[in-house]
Amino acid sequence: MSTDREPSTRHPRPFPYELRTFPVRLVDGEVPAEVASWTQAVALGFYGNAPTPEDIAKFAAVEQVDGRMATGAYLTDAAAPAGAWGPEYPVATYAYHRKTLNVGGGTLLPVHQITAVTVRPSHRRRGILRAMISSDLAQAKAAGIPIAALTASEAVIYGRFGFGVATHVCQVEVASRGGITLLNPGAAALGTVEVADALAVRDLHNEIFARVHAATYGSIGRHDMYRLVASGQGNYADMEPAKNIRAALHYDSAGAVDGYVTYKPDDAARPPTVKIVDLLAAGEGAYLALWNYLGSLDLIERVTWDMAPEVDPLEWAMAAKRDYKRTETEDHLWLRILDAPAALAARPYAADGRVAIHVGDPLGHASGIFRIDVVHGTATVTRCPEDGSVAAELSMGVSELSSLYLGAVTARTLLAAGRLREEHPGAAARFDALFARPDSAHSLTNF
């Protein structure tokens, strides 16, 4: 496009953007132009390096595996000023792919995973994000997906669209000088740990993660890029293989691999530190055995991890519990219920009973009065008429229900926080008795 055109003098429409959605993929081995410009816009929004054509081709190849769909908002009412990016570059980006969420009881619930959300600074506060997310959630609901999810770069954006914090993740530092002493050393002696080439992790990742995902309450599916990230073969910041990623594999008593850890030295840290890149443990004893291996590394005095669970067996296995330090706890997985009856019926319950809730939803997807009847841990969820014939015992927004869904918070805590209303005395306690979980939710996936 020529860069010497005069800016348009037409009066802009109230929303002068066109939303276009297309698959991220290669066509005859080549990157479509719309995918290339969209990828450049994502990199701009996340302050990443400008990707090369080779990088974009690699991104498209892995995202094609996930069936990723991209949306861009394109300015249609004005020409680009001289020297600026042209209209082929979206001023905002958005994408989704679909995996599953472990909601307990062996159920992997279909989930709509949102990612790559950016809005160019010069086009903010014009309703673009609202248009993209409203359209996308409506289509996901129409497709029968009961719940949406994202991991948020900023904490104050997504609540107004009905998302609620559903899991947390911890950054930890574990003192390892002289080894990690365990109260029961035998718990880390099941199977064996051996050093491996990091490339082995790339090929083992999917099988091991599938086992971890099926066994971990709150786990959400990983996208194909994770095979490369875990093995140091590339990421969205740099597709060049890292030269300092090391790996160790855990073998069960039959000699089968049931876990791994990849790690790298943290050259900027003092005392000498290694940082975990990825750790997956699917078999009995694999988790503690891999930590025991990390504690045995010569010349290393500390091990750090950014994806530790809130309740970590390692902390309670260590003889010196104070050598395990949480340096930060942060919201991680955000959920957004789209179909309340389907989502609520999918998860298991701790006790039998009944509670009726009123849910408000600014987008209308999960609004209504719902009676939850639990018998033998399984719920029947009924949408009730809103004519006054059924009285709700608790009233809340969909954001609050989405946070309660996996047990990130209790109804009584939200009641004290002023975020839900108890219409019948004791209803919050009865809700919590139904929704209680013996384990805390933990997700090992960023997206």
MOWO-V855637 format. One record per backbone hydrogen bond with DSSP energy under -1.0 kcal/mol. CO is the residue of the C=O (numbers start at 1). NH is the residue of the N-H. E is the energy in kcal/mol with one decimal. If there is no record, write none. Layout:
CO|NH|E, CO|NH|E
This chain:
15|17|-1.1, 16|76|-1.8, 18|74|-2.6, 20|72|-2.3, 22|70|-3.1, 27|30|-1.7, 30|27|-3.1, 32|36|-2.1, 33|37|-2.4, 34|38|-1.8, 35|39|-2.4, 36|40|-1.9, 37|41|-1.8, 38|42|-2.0, 39|43|-2.2, 40|44|-2.0, 41|45|-2.2, 42|46|-1.8, 43|48|-2.7, 44|47|-1.3, 52|56|-2.6, 53|57|-1.9, 54|58|-1.8, 55|59|-2.8, 56|60|-2.8, 57|61|-1.9, 58|62|-1.9, 59|63|-2.6, 60|64|-1.9, 63|68|-2.3, 68|24|-2.5, 69|96|-2.1, 70|22|-2.5, 71|94|-1.4, 72|20|-2.4, 73|91|-2.9, 74|18|-2.6, 81|84|-2.1, 86|89|-1.8, 91|120|-3.5, 92|73|-2.0, 93|118|-1.7, 94|71|-3.6, 95|115|-2.6, 96|69|-2.7, 97|113|-2.8, 99|111|-2.0, 100|221|-2.3, 101|109|-3.0, 102|218|-2.5, 104|107|-1.5, 107|103|-2.0, 109|101|-2.4, 111|99|-1.5, 112|149|-2.7, 113|97|-1.9, 115|95|-1.8, 118|93|-2.2, 120|123|-2.7, 121|124|-1.2, 127|131|-2.0, 128|132|-2.6, 129|133|-3.0, 130|134|-2.3, 131|135|-1.9, 132|136|-2.3, 133|137|-2.6, 134|138|-1.9, 135|139|-1.9, 136|140|-2.3, 137|141|-2.6, 138|142|-2.3, 139|143|-1.6, 140|145|-2.3, 141|144|-1.7, 146|338|-2.7, 146|339|-1.9, 147|112|-2.2, 148|336|-2.3, 149|114|-3.0, 150|334|-2.8, 158|161|-1.4, 158|163|-1.9, 159|162|-1.8, 164|335|-2.5, 167|332|-2.7, 169|330|-2.6, 170|308|-2.0, 171|327|-2.7, 171|328|-1.3, 172|305|-1.8, 173|325|-2.6, 174|303|-2.3, 176|179|-2.9, 181|319|-2.8, 184|187|-2.1, 185|188|-1.5, 186|189|-1.3, 192|251|-3.2, 194|249|-3.0, 197|200|-1.8, 198|201|-1.1, 198|202|-1.1, 199|203|-1.2, 200|204|-1.5, 201|205|-2.3, 204|208|-2.2, 205|209|-3.3, 206|210|-2.1, 207|211|-1.3, 208|212|-2.3, 209|213|-3.6, 210|214|-1.9, 211|215|-1.1, 212|216|-1.1, 216|219|-2.0, 217|442|-2.5, 219|102|-3.0, 223|226|-1.9, 224|227|-1.4, 225|229|-2.4, 226|230|-2.9, 228|233|-2.8, 229|232|-1.2, 232|242|-2.9, 238|235|-1.3, 246|263|-2.3, 247|196|-2.1, 248|261|-2.2, 249|194|-2.3, 250|258|-2.4, 251|192|-2.0, 252|255|-2.0, 256|252|-2.9, 258|282|-3.0, 258|283|-1.3, 259|250|-2.9, 260|280|-2.1, 261|248|-2.1, 262|277|-2.9, 262|278|-1.4, 263|246|-3.0, 264|275|-3.2, 266|269|-1.6, 272|301|-2.5, 272|302|-1.2, 273|266|-2.7, 274|304|-2.3, 275|264|-2.0, 278|262|-2.6, 280|260|-2.4, 283|286|-1.6, 285|289|-2.0, 286|290|-2.3, 287|291|-1.8, 288|292|-2.6, 289|293|-2.0, 290|294|-2.2, 291|295|-2.2, 293|296|-1.4, 294|297|-1.2, 297|300|-1.2, 301|176|-2.3, 302|274|-2.0, 303|174|-2.9, 304|276|-2.9, 305|172|-2.7, 308|170|-2.6, 313|317|-1.2, 314|318|-1.5, 317|183|-3.0, 320|323|-2.2, 321|324|-1.8, 323|175|-2.3, 325|173|-2.6, 328|171|-3.0, 330|169|-2.4, 333|166|-3.3, 333|167|-1.5, 334|150|-2.0, 335|164|-2.6, 336|148|-2.5, 339|343|-2.7, 340|344|-2.7, 341|345|-1.9, 353|374|-3.2, 355|372|-3.1, 356|393|-2.7, 356|394|-1.3, 357|370|-2.9, 358|396|-2.5, 359|368|-2.1, 360|398|-2.2, 361|364|-1.2, 368|359|-3.1, 369|384|-3.1, 370|357|-2.8, 371|382|-2.4, 372|355|-1.7, 373|380|-2.8, 374|353|-1.6, 375|378|-1.7, 377|349|-1.7, 378|375|-2.5, 380|373|-2.6, 382|371|-2.5, 393|423|-2.3, 393|424|-1.5, 394|358|-3.2, 395|421|-2.8, 396|360|-2.3, 397|401|-2.2, 398|402|-2.3, 399|403|-1.5, 400|404|-2.1, 401|405|-1.3, 403|408|-1.3, 410|414|-2.0, 411|415|-2.4, 412|416|-2.1, 413|417|-1.8, 414|419|-2.9, 415|418|-1.2, 421|395|-2.7, 424|427|-2.1, 426|430|-1.9, 427|431|-2.6, 428|432|-2.4, 429|433|-1.9, 430|434|-1.7, 431|435|-2.3, 432|436|-1.2, 434|350|-2.3
